Amino acid sequence: MKSNYLEQLNEAQREAVLQSEGPVMIIAGAGSGKTRVLTYRIAHLLEKGIDAFHILSLTFTNKAAREMRDRIERIAGNEAKNLWMGTFHAVFAKVLRIESEKLGFPSNFTIYDTDDSKSLLKDIIREQGLDDKIYKPDVVLNRISAAKNNFVFLERVSG
């Protein structure tokens, strides 16, 4: 593994990368090298022998996750493939799939986005012969969301 990546960092960045015990909070403005610091910190942890399966890195976009994984792989090699790295949604969907049986769900479940949910609701409203002026998909979706947020389960509603 190559250690010359440390030479590309300023003092504050290097300190954050080399701090390998416990969490590190990085507060910095746009374009200040936060992604580089996080990437190099993960590479440094791998270089120190930390198991990639014990590292979790969450990003906001798939693009950022891919870029970080590619950078880490260039430094640390194939071990980067074993990182728990991705968007919040992707990583936790993976966790849900792994643990799905414990939750009473099949592992091949589908996660619908808002557009998919509205489309499904339109189909259900039509199939049930309900008035779509009364049962508007947006309103129904908001009611379902409110019920979930208040932990209202089907068993409580259908009695």
C-alpha positions as CSV (number, residue, x, y, z in Angstrom):
1,M,0.0,0.0,0.0
2,K,1.1,3.5,-0.8
3,S,1.5,6.0,2.1
4,N,2.4,9.0,0.0
5,Y,-1.1,10.3,0.1
6,L,-0.4,11.9,3.5
7,E,2.0,14.3,1.7
8,Q,-0.9,15.8,-0.2
9,L,-2.6,17.0,3.0
10,N,-2.2,20.1,5.1
11,E,-1.5,19.8,8.9
12,A,-5.2,19.9,9.9
13,Q,-6.2,17.4,7.3
14,R,-3.3,15.1,8.2
15,E,-4.3,15.2,11.8
16,A,-7.9,14.1,11.0
17,V,-6.6,11.3,8.7
18,L,-4.1,9.9,11.3
19,Q,-6.6,10.0,14.2
20,S,-7.6,6.4,14.0
21,E,-9.2,5.9,17.4
22,G,-12.9,6.8,17.7
23,P,-14.9,9.3,15.6
24,V,-13.6,12.5,14.1
25,M,-15.7,15.5,13.3
26,I,-14.6,17.5,10.3
27,I,-16.0,21.0,9.9
28,A,-14.9,22.7,6.8
29,G,-16.2,24.8,3.9
30,A,-16.8,23.9,0.3
31,G,-13.7,22.9,-1.6
32,S,-11.6,22.5,1.5
33,G,-10.8,18.8,0.9
34,K,-13.3,17.1,3.2
35,T,-13.9,14.2,0.8
36,R,-10.2,13.7,0.4
37,V,-9.7,13.6,4.1
38,L,-12.5,11.1,4.6
39,T,-11.1,9.0,1.7
40,Y,-7.6,9.1,3.0
41,R,-8.7,8.3,6.6
42,I,-10.5,5.2,5.4
43,A,-7.4,4.2,3.3
44,H,-5.2,4.8,6.4
45,L,-7.5,2.7,8.6
46,L,-7.2,-0.1,6.0
47,E,-3.5,0.3,5.9
48,K,-3.3,-0.1,9.7
49,G,-5.1,-3.4,9.4
50,I,-8.6,-2.4,10.3
51,D,-11.1,-4.9,8.7
52,A,-13.0,-3.2,5.9
53,F,-16.2,-4.8,7.2
54,H,-15.8,-2.6,10.3
55,I,-15.8,0.6,8.4
56,L,-19.0,2.4,7.5
57,S,-19.0,5.4,5.2
58,L,-22.2,7.1,4.3
59,T,-22.6,9.7,1.5
60,F,-25.5,11.6,0.0
61,T,-25.0,10.6,-3.6
62,N,-24.1,7.5,-5.5
63,K,-21.6,9.5,-7.4
64,A,-19.8,10.5,-4.2
65,A,-19.8,6.9,-3.0
66,R,-18.3,5.6,-6.3
67,E,-15.7,8.3,-6.4
68,M,-14.6,7.6,-2.8
69,R,-14.5,3.8,-3.3
70,D,-12.4,4.3,-6.5
71,R,-10.0,6.6,-4.7
72,I,-9.7,4.2,-1.7
73,E,-9.2,1.3,-4.1
74,R,-6.3,3.1,-5.8
75,I,-4.6,3.5,-2.5
76,A,-5.6,0.4,-0.5
77,G,-6.4,-2.1,-3.2
78,N,-9.2,-4.6,-3.5
79,E,-10.0,-4.4,0.2
80,A,-12.0,-1.3,-0.6
81,K,-14.7,-3.5,-2.1
82,N,-15.5,-4.9,1.3
83,L,-16.3,-1.4,2.8
84,W,-19.8,-0.6,4.0
85,M,-20.0,2.4,1.7
86,G,-22.8,4.1,-0.2
87,T,-25.7,6.4,0.2
88,F,-27.8,6.3,3.4
89,H,-30.5,4.6,1.4
90,A,-28.4,2.0,-0.4
91,V,-26.5,0.9,2.8
92,F,-29.6,0.6,4.9
93,A,-31.5,-1.2,2.1
94,K,-28.7,-3.7,2.1
95,V,-28.9,-4.1,5.9
96,L,-32.7,-4.6,5.6
97,R,-32.2,-7.2,2.9
98,I,-29.7,-9.1,5.1
99,E,-31.9,-8.9,8.2
100,S,-35.3,-9.2,6.3
101,E,-36.1,-12.6,7.7
102,K,-35.8,-11.3,11.2
103,L,-38.2,-8.5,10.3
104,G,-40.7,-10.9,8.7
105,F,-40.1,-9.7,5.1
106,P,-38.7,-11.5,2.1
107,S,-35.2,-10.4,1.0
108,N,-36.4,-9.5,-2.5
109,F,-38.7,-6.7,-1.3
110,T,-39.0,-3.5,-3.4
111,I,-38.7,0.0,-2.1
112,Y,-41.0,2.4,-3.9
113,D,-40.1,6.1,-4.3
114,T,-42.9,8.7,-4.2
115,D,-43.7,8.5,-7.9
116,D,-44.0,4.7,-7.7
117,S,-46.2,4.9,-4.7
118,K,-48.5,7.5,-6.3
119,S,-48.8,5.3,-9.4
120,L,-49.6,2.3,-7.4
121,L,-52.3,4.2,-5.4
122,K,-53.8,5.5,-8.7
123,D,-54.1,1.8,-9.8
124,I,-55.6,0.7,-6.5
125,I,-58.1,3.5,-6.5
126,R,-59.1,2.7,-10.1
127,E,-59.3,-1.1,-9.5
128,Q,-61.4,-0.6,-6.3
129,G,-63.8,1.7,-8.2
130,L,-63.2,4.6,-5.9
131,D,-63.8,8.2,-6.8
132,D,-60.4,9.7,-7.6
133,K,-61.8,13.2,-6.8
134,I,-62.3,12.0,-3.2
135,Y,-59.4,9.6,-3.0
136,K,-56.6,11.7,-4.4
137,P,-53.3,9.8,-4.5
138,D,-51.3,12.6,-2.9
139,V,-53.8,12.8,0.0
140,V,-53.9,9.1,0.5
141,L,-50.1,8.9,0.4
142,N,-49.9,11.6,3.1
143,R,-52.4,9.7,5.3
144,I,-50.4,6.5,4.9
145,S,-47.2,8.4,5.8
146,A,-48.9,10.0,8.9
147,A,-50.1,6.6,10.0
148,K,-46.6,5.1,9.7
149,N,-45.1,8.0,11.5
150,N,-47.6,7.5,14.3
151,F,-46.9,3.7,14.4
152,V,-50.5,2.9,13.3
153,F,-50.4,-0.7,12.1
154,L,-52.9,-2.5,9.8
155,E,-54.1,-4.7,12.7
156,R,-55.2,-1.6,14.6
157,V,-57.1,-0.1,11.7
158,S,-58.8,-3.3,10.5
159,G,-59.5,-4.5,14.0
